[in-house]
Amino acid sequence: MYSYNHVDKQELAEEFNEVSGITAICRSTNDLLRGEQPELEVGKEYEVTHAGVLRSCSYIILKDHSNRKYGAELFDIYENGRPLSCDEFCREGRFLAPYLRRLHRTGEHYITMVEEHAIPRALDEIENAYGIKILYATEYGSRAYGLETPDSDWDVRFIFDKGSSGKDVIEKVITEEMYLGEIDAVGWSIDYARVLHGQGNMLLHELMNSPKVYRCEKDFADQMRRELAGSFDPDTAIRHYLRTCIVSNENHIDTAFDEKSFVHYLRGVLACIWIEKHGTLPPFSFKDLLNATVEDPKIWAKIKTESYHDRRLVDFMTGTAGDFMSRYMTESLSE
């Protein structure tokens, strides 16, 4: 018989976040709405695997009863042994149900909270944890290209000076996932970033031209931009975009794949077209890049009949645009 407490796969994905370090001590087995929960034991400590804050109620899932959900009000909740107050659990946002987070992500208040408060705090925590100095931090990916969706997280990329910390773990790269997946932070030591640049990686060029900057040491940024000004090589840049944005997805060109993969694939193609024409770094904004590179009237006819920002250019999957992409990729890779 179906139980109101039962959790199916869809509900788990839409309403719950996987958590770690969270425990709950049962203080009551009597749920006012659902009645007695005889499988629970008052005073017993349980490991919490998932948590979800909804609009008017909050639930947790226990490791001992993995297919059932329980009202959070039945428990005293702890995080790494520290009491987690009701206000922290219900209002902080990191336990918010994924479907609600998607709605909030599109709101101006939520975006401001992440970009002006959560990200700077995350950068401070990284500096303190590793004993480094972050010289430059910026947005990289969908939110920098103007292609974000309600599911998009924040891809923060930074350059750091490891100074005298001497920790082997930060010899080259630091990778951190923070704010329950909202902020994906990756940083390179300045020495390693220069090595990558010398190998033809476009990392520094792109980071120093991102439209969203979260932290900037002016002297470092000015010096880096001066160094980069005379080092842009069109042939190297085209090989970079073909390798990172096209070759990695070449198996998808003749098959249906998700819109996000497709639009990033397309950006790689258009970046190569821009570089061939102008010999400079392509615009970060996908809209600007599209406007500057697509000239075929048949392609624009398709764009004008659909909202290319909302639909992510799905029409490019077929017809003239698909032929155009395949032709350019084949010709470019054969050279």
N, C-alpha and C positions, 0 to 999 in steps of 0.2 A: 504494500500500500504506500502511496506517495506521502512523504513527510514534508511539512512546510519548511522544515530546516534543511532539507536536502539541497545540495548544490550541484548543478550540472556544469558541463564544460563551458557553455556559453556564458552562464552567469558568473563563473569563476573568472573568465577573461574580461568581462565588462565591468564587474563590480568590485573586484579584489586585486590588491597588490601583494606580490610575494614579499615577505619580510624576513629579516634575520635579527637575532639578538632580542626578540620580543618574547616575554613570558607573561602568563596571566594566572593569578591565584583566584580560584572560585570563591565568591562570598555568598552566592545564593544559587539554588537550583530551580527556583520558581520564576519563570518568565511570565510577566503579567499578561502578555498577549498570547503566548503559546503554551502556557501551563508548565507543569513540572517536567524537568529534564533529568530523569533518574540516572542516566549514565554519568552525570557529573558528580563530583565529590567536593563538598564544601571544605575549604582549606588546602586543597591539593593544587600544586603548581603545574601548569601545562605549558608546553612549548607552542607558540603561535607561529603558524606557517604563512597565513594570509590575513590581511586586514582591509576593510573597506568602509569608508565613511560616505553615506548617502545623504540625501537632502534632509531627511527627518530622523534617521537612525544610523547606527554604526554596528558593524558585525566583525567577528573574528572567526578564523578556522583553526582548530587545534590539531596538532600532529596525531594525537590519540584518536581523533574522530574526523578524519580528513574529508569525509563526504558530507559534513554537516556544518552549518553556520550557527553562531550563537550571538545574542545581543551583547555588546561590549559592556553594558551596564551590569551584567552578572559577575564581572571580574574586576579585580584590581590589576592594572596593567603596568608592566615594568619594561624598561629598555636597558639592556646590559646591567641589570640589577638596580637601576634608578627608577623610582616611581614616575610614571608618565601620567601627568594630570589629564583630566577630561578635556581641558582647554587645548592642551598640546595635541592630544589625539584627534580631536574633532575639528579644530580650527586652523591648524598649522598648514594643512594643504597636502602634505606628503603622503597621507593615507587616503586622500580623496579617490573615490571610485574612478577608474580609467575613463568611463564614458562621460563623467562630469568634468574630469580634467580636460578632456578634449574640448568641451564647451568653454571652459574657463580660459584655455590657452588662446582662444581667439579674442578674448576680451582685453581691452586696452589696459585695465587695471592689473590683470594677471601678468601680461607681458612686461609692464613697467616693473612689477614686483620682482620678476626673475632677473631682468636685465640691469636694473638699478640697485638691487639689494642682494639677491641670492648669488648672482655671479661674482660680484666684488667680494662677498663673504667667502665664497668657495676659493677664490684666488688667494685670499689671506690665509685660509686654512692650509692650502697647498704649500705656501711659502713657509709657514710655521712647521708643518709636518716634515718637510725635507731640508729645511735650512737653506733655502735658495732665495734669489731675488728675481721676480718676474719683471722683465724689461718691457714686454709688449704682449698684449692679449687682445684677441679679436674674434669675431664670428666668422665661421667658415662652413659652407654648405648651403642647405636650402634656405635658411633665414637670411643669409648674405646675398643669395642669388635672387631673392624675391619669389621663391617657389615653395614657401612653407605651407603646410597643410595643418589641420587641427591635431594631427598625430606627430608633427615635427618636434624634435627636442632641440636643445641649443648645443651646437658643436663649437665649443670654445677651444681655440688653438693659441698657444703662447710660446714665447721665446724666453729662456731664463738663463741667468748667470749662476752657476753652482758655487761660485766663490770658493771658500775654504772648507765647505761641508765635507768633501772627501768621500761621500757615500757612493759606492759602486753602482747602486740602483739607479742613480740619476746621472750616470756617465753620459747617456745620450737622450733618453726619452722618459717622460713621466706620463702615465695614463691613469686617469681617475674618472669614475662614474659617481656623480654626486646628485643630491636632491632627488633620490629615487628615480634615476634615469632621465630626469629633466635636463641635466647638464652633463654633457660628455666632454671632458676636458683632457686634451693631449698637449704636452709641451716638449720642446726640443731645447737642449742646451745650445747656446749660441755657437759654440765650436762645431757641434755636430750639424747644425743647420747650415753652416757655411760649407761643410763637407758635402752635404746633399746638393747644395746649390752648385758646387763645382762639378758635380756628376750630372748636371742637367736637370735636376729636380726644380720645379717651379715654385716650391714651397715659399721661399722668402718673397718672391715677386707677388704672389697672391696674398700672403698675409699682410704685407705692407700696403696693399691696395684695397683691402676689404672695407666696405662702407660702415661697418659696425665695430668700433674700437672700445674695449672695456678698460684697458690700462695702457698707458704710453709714457715711457721715459723719453722726453723730448730729445735729449742729446743722442741717445741710442737710435731713435727713429730717424732723426735728421741724417746721421752718419750712414745708416743702413740704406736710406733712399739715395744718398749720393753714390754709394758703392754700386747699387743696383742700376742706376741710371744708364751707365755705359756698358752694362753686361748682358743686356737682353739680346738673345740670339734667336731669330725667327725659326730657323730650321730645328734647333733644339726644342723650342717651345712647341712646334707642331708635333714632333716626335713624342713629347710628353703627353699632350692631349690625346693623341692617337692611342698611346699605350695605356693611359690611366682611364680614359673615358670611352674608348671605342673597343679596343682589342679585348678588354675584360668582359665586354658584353656581346662580342660578335656572334656567339651562339644563339642570341636572342633575336637577331635581326629578322629572321623569317618566321618567328613564332610570336604568339601573344604573350606579353609579360606586363607587369604592373606599371601604372602610369609614372610612378616615381622613377623607376629604372629607366623608362623610356625617355623622360624629359632630360635626365642627366646624360643619357646617351646622346641625345640631340644637341645638348649644350656643347659636348666635345666636338661634334661635327662643325657646329657654327663657330666655335673658337678657332678651329683650323682655317675656316674660310676668312675670318676676320684677320688673322695673322698674315695669311697670304696677300691680302689686299692692303693692309696698313703697316705690317711689320712691327706692331706694338702689342702690348698685353691687351687681351680682349676685355670689354666691359664686364664687371661683376654682375650687374643686373641682367637677368635673362631677357627681360622685356627690351632693354636697350640693345642687347646683342642681337636679338631676333629682328628688331626694326632695322638694324644696320646691315644685316647680312642676307636676309631673304628678299630676293628681287623678282623671282618667278611669279608672274601674275596669276598663274593657276594655283600656286600655293597660297597666295594672299586671298584669293577668292574663297578658299576653304576657311582661312582664318577669320575672314570677315563674317562668315555665316555662323561662326561659333565663338563663344567666349574662350579665347585661348588661355587666359589666366585660370579660369575656373575649371575648364575641362582638361587642362594640362596637355593640350595639343594631341589628343588621342587620334584626331583625324589624320595626323601624319603617319599613322601606322599603315595606311593603305594608299593606293593611287599614286598620283604624281609625286607627292612628297616622299613616299616610301622608295620610289624609284630613284629620286634625287639623292637620298641618303645613301642607298646601296651603291650607287654609281660613284659618289664622292669617296666613300670608304675604300672601294676597290681600287680606284685610281691612286689614292693617296698611299695605300699600303704597298702598291706595286712599284712606287718610285724609289 
